[in-house]
């Protein structure tokens, strides 16, 4: 039985029991800043369990793609070392949203395992929470398990919580006893006592029956729910009777491909560790990139980069010194493309991104090896016994060197690594990540506001048809608490029964405007939308008082809304134009639509040339000037896909979707506000294009009045420049080029004159040379424009001296610069330039260093320049070693 067959059997079984088969959600969680990646089947239903969302079904079944790498759930460093851990895996799960509970959940699980996939009943055990007598009795009644094969465990093992507060409940795990052959060496090998591979957890059934409040008090939920999870790789390994997930057909083909590339044989013991890492990581990288994650230095992109680079390092250990991981993408597609068609649809794109990152890492790794060498050299020069934790962390964080690799290189050089210091640096980075809690706090505020407004209906949105409407005030919130009224000067959140205000979502900012009534004026400064469909109007009471139950007139700022609509419609035209000019691999990765500008992030591998930017602008403006009709309509998600409507990476869509069509040019799923005809946009101009990550570009553009203002500002600059150089605007470029050429010629002449002047000055300075124990020493202040000219002057003096020590200093405003040079014949006399200049600079509150024959330094106190140079003579006198 193949892994693909197991997946399909699971889905089919629960579909036959009235469950809706829900497709896997993206690995990038939608609107959930608490998660780095989707790491469990229940993630896409989190808002349903929290009461923030409703679905048209009460039973669901999924095969969910998951990644556990980074964040709270991080299996990255364990992958390949055990038979079960992965960064990418599939979670099979069935869910009930208040429809059925423990009896049905246990019945379904037992029936599937024993009758559908036919596992031997006598090998199956169950665990339950300590005081969950109901589950204990159900396992005996439904499965016929004897009491001794039902093990009670504590909260650590058998009680599940979504967070510190919120839905929670006991859980029950189904375990298979793999027999004495797999027992551990512990005196007592038993379920709940040891954690060996004999007792293999197959399925976890979570009985979500309580709500935990801030005080830890558990209150029964009115409609208990079910959340279950079973790892596809794990159940497949049992059904295929293999010892490791890596020996299943889900992963073994990838290991075989590594064997083919390396010409080496895979062993299931420690020797196979690199093979297993590469096989696992090829899957996670393929899926993450196909879901829109791109390598970068922060967040999800940073985790992807670490996974990919870890695979490359282990490839090097197997002799793969050229990019290879991208070649595994088609193999992943062959194995999993039927279940996850996005792998096949985006295969070429995924390969391009992966190859670019591999090539970049090979360069980085080369640089890292050089940096390791520099660090080791420095450690030995300083006679230290170990590489510091900060140095090891630099190698880990910047160059992708794992600690064990740094330790190996250190050991080869007779050194060790400060592990404690490394862990402290790692913890400091984690702390920095924990401090970035803005999104998390916003999410928590959303949950709190949802709770405060529980029981009130969703807001009816009228903003697609109008910018004004009469509405009733359903609730007022100040400082997170519901209040009956708000007075002048108070900031308040207002919930209306209906609204013309658009709530911030999909990249489009929220509307502003006013709520008006007799004696009342409330300025709306922002509008947002809760997941359950309530629109929140945040504003300031400027006149009178607003009360719950009041009828108000909601008036959106129409000029601002029109500007936003122009920019939003322009992003749709831009998206299509980019695909036409650059290729079908272009996909939107984010956007921001404001009144004054639009920002559009998209996948592409290189900077746009001036010709490409011009071509994109021309295509967008052609569609604007054709004055295409813009229409919005609803359809089913399936119908929208059949029409070819563009959907966005990671976006969660319901069964009914809104489509925006612009003539025959653009068709996108979108809930935002738009112009009625593209001609209303007026004009489109790209003002910047830049990289925001590997394979990710960002365009900023302006339209309408913003474009008019942009061109006027540029015209003013051009006319001012023309006036300064006394030329007509059309002649500015040619005239500036002529002036630059003339300037370059003058600079050459000045350089020649400065050289002559320097030689003259050097002759004068040589008259100040002193002899210290028969060694010529010149320590003097000079006038120089910068550090480079100071060094050049020292070069001239050294060459003129033939043998000796040169110490020059110069003041530049509030700073001081020094340079020291020692001729090569004196290097054996104990006169390293680095130590000399360091001592000299210390008098002015500075420091520096460099090579034994040349070094530079800086200082902060120009008033002590001469004192420092006099000190330099003393330093030389003290450091001179006698001739042998």
N, C-alpha and C positions, 0 to 999 in steps of 0.2 A: 504494500500500500504506500503510495508516494505521499510526500508532504502536501502537494497540491490537492490530492484526493482527500486527505484528512481535513484540510481547510474547507473544501466544498461540502463534505459530509456533515461537518459541524453546522454550516450555514443552512444546508437543506433540512437538517433535523429540526432546528429551531423554527425555521420557516413553516414546517409542517405543524408546529405547535402554536401557530398564530403570531409569531414574531415577525416584525418588519426587518428585512435585511437592509441595514444602513451601511453605505460605503465607508471605508476608512477615512478619517479626517486627515488633514495635512499634518506633517511632523512639526510644523510651526503652529502652536496653539493660537486660536482665533480669540482676540480680545481677552487674553488671560496673562497678565504680566507676572503672575506667581509661578509660571512654568517656563523653563528654557525650551524644552521640547515636549511633545506629546509622549508620555511614558507609561500610559495605561489606557485600556479600552474605555474607561469611564470619563476620560478627560473631555471628550466632545459632548458629554451629557451633564457636565458639572453644573451648568446653569439650570438644567431641568431639576436636578437634585436639590439645588439651592432655592428653587421656586422663582428663578429669574426668567425662565423660558418655558414655553409649552410646545409640545410636538403633536402632530396629528395621530400619533400612535402611543400606546401604553406599554407595549412590549417591543424590544429591539434585540437584534443579534448583529455582531460585527466581527470582522477579522481586522484588527487595528495594527497598523505599522507603528512601532515605538522605537525611541532612542533613549538610552540611559547613559549619558556621558556629560559630565558637567552638572553643577547644581547639587541638590540634595541627593538625587539618585545618580550615582556616578560609578559605573562598572569598568571604566576605561582601563585602568592599570591591571585589572583582574583578567581581562579578556585574553584568551589563549593559554592561561595558566590552569584553568579548570575546564571541566567538560561541559559546563552549563552557562557560563557568563558570556554576554554579548553586549556590544554597543547598540546594534540593531537587532530587533526580534519582532515576532508577531504575537499579539495577544488575542486569543479567541475569547469572546465574552457574550453572555446573554444578560439582559437587563429588564427589570420591571419597574415602572414608575407608578407605584401604588396599585398595581393590578393583581399580582400574586406575591406570595411570601415564602416562608421557609419550606413548607411541605412541597410545593411545586418545584422550588429550586433544587431541593435534594432529589426529588423524583426524576426530574429531567437529567440531572448530572449522572445519577446512577444508571438510568436507562441508556444514556448515550455511551457511557464507558463499558457497560457490560453486555448490552444487546446490539448496539450499532458497531462499535469497534472491537467488541468481544474480548475485553480484558478479563482475566480469570478473577471471579468474585473473591476467591479465598485469599488472594494476594492484596486486596484493597483494605485499607484502614481509613479511619476518619479522626480528625481532631475537632474539638469544640471548645468554646470559652468555658472557663471554670464553672460559672453558675448558669450556663445555658441548658437547663434541663429539657426544654422543649426540643432543641436540636438533638440532644443525646437520645431522647425517646424516639424521635423521627427516624434516626439512623437505624435503630433496632426494628422499628415498625416497617419502614419502606424497603430498606436494603437487607434486613435480616442480619445485620452485623451483631456479633456477640459483644457484650459490654466490655470485655477485655481488649477488643479491637477499636474501641472509641476512647480516645485519650483526651482528658481535660487539661488545657494549658492556660497560662495566664495572659494578662493584657498585652505583654510584649509580643506574643506569638499570635494570639487569636482575638484581638479587638482592633478594629480599624477606625481611623478618624480622618476626615477630610482636612482638618487643621486643628488649631487649639480650641476653636469653637466651631459649631455647626453640626451637620449630619454626621452620625457615627453609629457604630453598632458592633456586635460580636460577629465573628466569622468562623467558618468551618472549612478545614482543608481536607482534600482527599489525597491519601498517600498510597503509593504502591511499594510493597516489600519486594525488593529485587533478589532477596535470598542470601544465604550464608556466604556465598562466593563474594559478595560485595561488602561484607561486614568490616568494621574498623577494628583496630587493635585495643580499643578501650575495654576495661574489665566488664562493663555492661553496655552492650550495643543494643539500644532500644529507642523507640520513638519517644521523643520528648526528653531523652537523656543525652544522646549524642547527635551529631549533625553530619553523619557520614552519608556516602552515596548509596547505601543500602536502602534508606528510607527516602524515597523520591517524591516530593510534592508535585502533584499533577494539576490540581484545580483548587482555587480559593473561592468560596462562596461567602460574600459579605451580606449580612442581614442589617440593612440600614434602618434602624428602628428608633433611634434616639436623636435628640438635639441637645448639644452641650452648650450651656451659656457661659458667660465670662467668669462665673464663680465655680465652674466645673460641674454644675448640677445637670443631671441627665433627665430630660423630659421626653416621654414617648411621643413619636411623630404620629399625626392623625392618619397618615397613609404610608406605612412602611414600604421600603423599596428593596430591590435586589440588584446587586452589582457583582458579577463573577468574572474571573480571569483564568485562562489556561494558556500557557506558552505553547505555541505550535511546534517549535523545535523540540521541546521536551517530550510532549506526547508522541511526536513522530519517532523520536529515538527509542521509546518504549515499544511502539508498534513494529518498528523495523528491527528490534532486538539488537541494537548496537549500544556500545558503552558510552558514547559521547554524542552530543548534538552535532559535532563536526563530522561524524561518520554517517549522518543522514544524507539523503539525496538533496536536501535543501542547501547543504554546504560542501559536500564532498567533491562536487564537480568543480567548484572554485579552487579547492586545494589541488585537484588534479591539474588545473590550468597553471597553477604556480609551479607544479612539478615540471610541466612541459616547458615553461619559460626558463627555469633554472637548470633543468637537466638533473635535478636531485630527487631523491626518493623521500617521501613523507613517512614519518614514524609517529605513532600516536602517543609516544612518551615525550619527555622534555625536548628531544631533538626536533619535534614537530611544532614547537612553540611559534616560531616565526611564520610558518605556513598558516596556522590557525588565526593569528593576528591579521594577516593580509586578507584571508578569506572573509573574516568578519568585517573588517574595515572597508573592504571594497563594496559591501552591501550598504553600510551606513552612509558612506560618501555618495554613492549613486542615488540613494533615496533622498538624502538631505538636499543635494544640488537640484534634483528634479522637483523638489518642493520649494525651490526658490532661495535656499540658503547659499551664500557665497563666502569663500574664505576671506577673513578679515582679522583685525587685531582686537576685536571686542565682541562680547555677547555670543550669539549662536555661531557667527562666522569664525570666531576664535576657536570654539570647540571643534568645528569642522576642520579647521586648519590643523589643529593638534592631532585629530584622528588620522587625517590624510598623511601628515608628516611622520606619524608613528609607523604607519604602514610602509612608507618609503624607507625609513631607517631599517626596518626589519628586512625589506627587500635588499638593501645593501648588504646586510648580514648573509644573505643567500647569494650574493654576487651580482645582483641586479643594479648596475650602476647608471642606467639610463631610465627615463620615465617608463613605467610599466603598468601602473595601477589603472590608467585610463583604458588600457587594452582589456581589462576585466569587465568593463561596463556592459558590453554586449553579452557576456556570459551571465551576468546578473539579470539582464533583460530576458534571455532565453529561459532562465529558471523561474522568473517571477512576473514577467511581462503580461501574462494572461490575466493574473489577479490584479496587477497594478499597471494598467496600460500607459500611465504617464512615463514609465521607464523607457518604453519603446518610442513614444512620441518625442521625448526630449533626449534621446540617446546621444545624438551628435553634439548637442549643446553640453550635456554632462561631460562628455569626453573632452571637449575643448577646455572647459573650466578646469577639469582635473589635470589635464596635461600642462596647462599654463602654471598651475600651482606646483606641480611636480618639478617643472623646470626651474621655477623660482626657488624652490626649496633646495635643489641641488646646488644652486649658486650660494644660497644662505649657508648650507652645510659646509661648503668649501670655505666661506668666510669664518664660520664657527670654528673649524679646525685651526685656522690661523689664530683666532682669538684665544683658543685654548692654549696654543703654543706661547702666545704673548703672556697669558696669565701665569703659566708654569714658569716661564723665564723670570717674571717679576717676583713670584713667590720664592724662587731659589736665590735671586739677588738679594732679597730682603731676609734670607735665611729663616723663612717661616716653614713650619712643618706641614701646613695644610692650606688647601684652597678655601677661602672664606665662604660662608654661606651666601653672602651677597654676590660673590663672583659666580658660584655654582648656579644661583637663581638667574643671573643674567644669561648664562648659557642656556638654561632651561626655558626661560620666558622669551628671549629674543631669537635664539638659534634652534630651539626645539630639541636641545640635548637633554635626555632624561638623566636623572641623578645617577643611575647606575652606570651610564656611559661615561659621565664625568669622573666617577669613582674609578672605573677601569683605567682611564687615561692617567689619572693621578697615581694609581698604584704602579703603573708601568714606569712612572718617573720617581718612584720612591716617596710619594706624598700621600696624604689622605684628604678627605673632604669634611668640612664642618657641617655635619648633618643637622645639628640643632639650629645653627644659624640659617641653614637652608629652609628648614621648617618655619622658622620665625619670619623669613622673607615671604614664604608662601602664605602664611597666615595673615601677614600685612596686606597682601594682595586680596585675599578673601574678605578682609575687613573693608577694604576700599569698595569691593563689589557689594558688600552688605549695606554700605552707607548710601549706595545709589538706590534709594527706595521711593523715588517720586512716583513711578508708575504703580508700584505696589500699594502705596498709600492712596492713590487715586482709585485703584480697584477696591480697596477696603472701604473707601468712602462710598463707592457705588453700592456695595453690599449693604452698608449702613442705611443709606438713603432708601434703598429698596425695602428694607425692613420697616423703616419709619412710615413709608407710604403703602405698606401692605394692605390689601383689601380694596384699594381704590382702582378704578378702571384705567386702562391704557389711554393715552391721548390720541384723539383723531387728528391726523395730519392733513391740513388743508393747503399747505404751501406749494403744491404743484399747480394749483389752480388760481391762487390768490395771494396777496401780500397783506390782507387785512381780514379780520373776522371778529365777530362778537363771541365771547367765551365766558364760562363760569369758573371762578376760582375754587378749585377742589381742596387745595392744601397750601400752607405757607410753612417754610422751614427757615429757622435762624440758628446758626451754630449747631447744626445737626439735629435740632429738636423741632417738632411740629408746634406751631404757635397759632393762636386764633387771629392775630392781626399784626401789622407792621406799620410803623409811623415814619415821619420825615427823618431822613438821615440814616435809616437802618438798611443794611444790606440783607436781602432776602431771596430765597428760592421760591418760585411760584409754580404750582402745578395747575394747568387748565384742563378742562374737559376736551377742548379742541384748540388747535393753534395753526397759524400760517407760518410760524417760525421753524426754520430748518435746524435740527440738532446736529452738532458737530459729529461727523462720521464720514467714512469713506474718503478721508483726505480733505473734505470740504469743511471749512470753519463754520461755526454756528452763527445764526443771524443775530443782529442787534435791532433795536427799535424802541417802542414805547407801549406801555399798557395804560389806557386812559379811561377815565370815568368822571362824572361830575365831582369836582374838587380833588381829583386824584391824577397824579402823573408819576409813573414809575419808569425809569430809564432801564431798559433791558440791555445788559452789557455782554451777555453770552447766553447761548442756548445749547444744551446737551441732551442726550437721549439715553435713558437707561435700557438695559437689555430686554426688559419686559414691556417696552413700548411707551413708557412715560417720558414726556418732554419736560425738562427742567429749565425755567427761565430765571437766570441769575441777574439781579439788578439792584438798583438803589431807589428808594422812595424819595422823590424830589418835592412832591406836593401832596398834602393830605394824608389819608390813611387807607390801607388796603386790608380787607377782611376775608376770611373764608366765606364762601357763598356769594360774594360780590359778582356782579356782571361787569365785565370790562371790555373795552375795545382794543384788540391787539393789532398794532400797526408796525409792520416790518419797515426798516429803513430801505426804501425801494432803490435808491441810487446805489447803495452798497450791495444789495442783492443782485442788481443788474451787472455790476462789475464782477461779482463772484461767478455769476452765470456765464459771462463771456469767457472768463478764464477756465471754468470747468469744461465748457463745450470745446474750448481750444485744446485741452488735454486729450480729448478723444481723437480729434483730428491729428494731433501730434503723435499719438500712439500708432495710428495707422500709417502715417507718413514715415515714421522711423522704421517700421517693418518693411515698407516699400524700398526705402533707400539703403538700409543696412542689412536686411534679411529677416527671415521668419523666426530666427532665434530670439529676437528682441521681445521682451515681456516686461510689462509694468511691474516694478518692485516697490512702489510707494509713490505718494503724491501729496502735495499741499496746495489747496486752492484758496487763495485769499482775495480781497478786493484789489490789491495793488499789484499782484504778481501770481504766477503759478510756478510750482516746482514739480519736476517729474523725474523719478528714478527709474532706470531701466537696465536690463541685462545687455551688456556688450563688452567686447574684449579690448578695445583700444579707444583712444581719443578720436573724436570726429575731426576730420580735416575741414578746413574752411569751405572746400567745395561741397562736402557732405552737409555741413550746417546750412549752406545756401540752398542746397537741393531740398532739404527738409522744410525750410522756411517757405520756399516757393510752392511746394505741394500744399502746405497748410493754407497759405494765402489764396491759392487757386480755388480751394474749396470754400473759403470765406467769400470770395468775390463771385462765386457761382450762386451764392445766396440759397444754399440747399435747405430744404425744409427739415426741421428737427421735430421728431415725434417720439412719444414715449407710450409704451403699452405693456400689458402684462401677459405672461404665458407660463406654461409649466417649464421647469428646469430642463426637462428632456427635449421639449420643443425648441427651447432657446439654443441648446447644443446642436440640434439638427439644422437650425438656421445658420449656424456658424458664428453665433454671438461670442464675443471675447469675454472670458471670465478671468478673474485675477487670482494669482498664486495665493493659496492659504485662506482665501475668503470663504466664509460659510454662507451658503445660500439655502433658502427654504424650498419647498416644492413649487411655490409660485414666485416668479421673479419679475422684476421690472427691466425692460429693455429700452435703450435709447438708440434710435436710428437717425443718422444724418445722411439723407439722400441714399445713394447706393454706395457711399464711401465708407461709412463707419457703422458698426453694430456692436454695442457693448451692454453688458449687464450693469445697471447703475441706478442708485436711488437718489441721486443728487438733483439739483435744480439747473436748468439749462435755458439757453436762448430758444426762440421759436424758429428763427432762421439764422444760418451761419453768417449771413451778411451783417447781422447785428454785432458780431465780434469786431468788425471794422478792419483791424490790422493785427498781425502777429509778428513778434520780433524776439529771437533768442538773444539773451543778454549775457549768458555764461553757459559753459559746458565743462564739466570736470569729473574726476574720479572720486567716488566715495567708498571704494573697496575694490578688491580684486574682481574683475568682471562686472563691475557695477558703475554706471555713469549717472550723472545728474545734470539735467537741463533746467535753467531758470529762464522764464520768458515773460513778456508783458503783452497786453492786448489793448485795443481801444484807446481810451484816454491815457492809459499808462504808456502805450507805445508812442503816442503823440508827444507826451512829456519827455520820453527817453530820446526821441529824435531831436526835439528842441534843445535839450541839454547838450547833446553831442554837437549840434550846429553852433551853439554858443561857444563851446570850446574851440571849434574849428575857426570861427570868426575872430575870436580873441587871439588865437595863435597867428592868424593871418595879419592881424593888426600889428602884433609885436614884431614880426619879421618883414612888415611892409610889403606884403604880396597878396594878390587875390586868392580866395580860398582854393581854387582849382590848382594853384601853383604851390600850395603849402608843402606837399610831400617832396616835390623836386627841389624847392628852395632849402628845406631842412636837410635833405641829403647833401646838398652842396655845402651848407654850413658845417655839417658833421665832418666832411672831408677836409675842409679848411681847418677845423679844430684839431683833427688828427695830425695834420702837418705841423701845426703850431706846437702840439704836445711833443712831437719828435724833436723839434728845435729846442724846446725847453729842456727835454731830457739830455740833449747833448751839452747844453750850457750848464745844467746841474752837475753833469759828470765832471766837466772841467772845474766847476766850483768846488766839488767834493775833493778832487785831487789837490787843489790849492789849499783847502782846509786841512786835508790830511798832512800836508807838509808842515803846516803850522802846529798841528797837534803832536807830531813826532818830537817836537822840541820839548814836550812835557814828559817824555819817557823817563822813568826812574829805573834804577838797577837795584834789585833785591836779591842778595846773595848771588850776584853775577847773572841774574835772569832779568831781561828787559820787561818792565811792567808799565802799561799805560792805563790809568784809571781817571777818566775825565768826563765832564758833562759836555754834551754837544746839542746843537739845534737841529732837530730832524722832524719831518712831518708825521712819520708813523713808524711802526715796528720794522717794516720792510726796509725803509731807507736807513734806519739805525743799523740794521744787520749788514746792509751793503757797505756802509761806511766802515764797520768793523772788519769786513772782508778786506777792504783796501789797506787798512792800517796793518792787519796781520801780514798781508803779502809784503808790505813795505818793511815790516820789522824783520821778517825772515824767521826769527825765533823769539818767542816771548808770550806774554799774557796781555790780552786786551779786555778792558772793562769799560763799557760806555753806558752813560745814562742820559735820559732826555725827559723833560716834563711836557705833558700834553694836557693842558687845562688842570683838572683835578686829579689826573693820573700821572704815574711815572712808569717809564719803560727802561729795562736794562738788557744788555747783551754781554756775554762773556765768551771769549775765544782763547783757546790754548793751542799753540802750534804742536804738530804731531811729535816732534823730537822731545817735547817736555811731558808727554803723557805718562812716562814712567817715573816722573818726579813727584807724584802724589798731588797733582793739580787738576782734578776733574772740573770742567767748566760748570757742570750742573750744580755741584756743591758750592762753588765760588759764588755763582749768581744767586743761589738760594739764600746764602748768608747776607749778601749785599742787599737784596730786596727786603729781607726781614726788618732792616732798619726803618724802611718806609711803610711797614705794615703790610707787606706783600709776600709773594713767594713765586717759585717757578722751578724750572729744571730743564734737562735735555741731555744731549750726548756728552761724552767726555771732552770732545774738542769744541763743541758749540752749544750754548744754552741761552735761553731767554727767560725773563721774569717781568713781573709787574708790581707796582706799589700804589699806595693810596695817599701818600703824604709828600707832595712835591717840595715842601719846605725843608725836608731832610735829605734831599738829593745829594748835596756835596758831602754831608756827613757819611752817607752810605758808601760813596765812592772812596772816601778816606779809609773807611772800615775795610773796603776791598783790598787795599794795600796790606793791611794788617793780616787779613785772612790768608793772603798768598804767602806772606812771610811765615805764618804758623804752619801752613800745610806742606811747604817744600820739604821733600825728602833729600837727604844727601846722596851724592853720586856714589855708586858702588865701587 
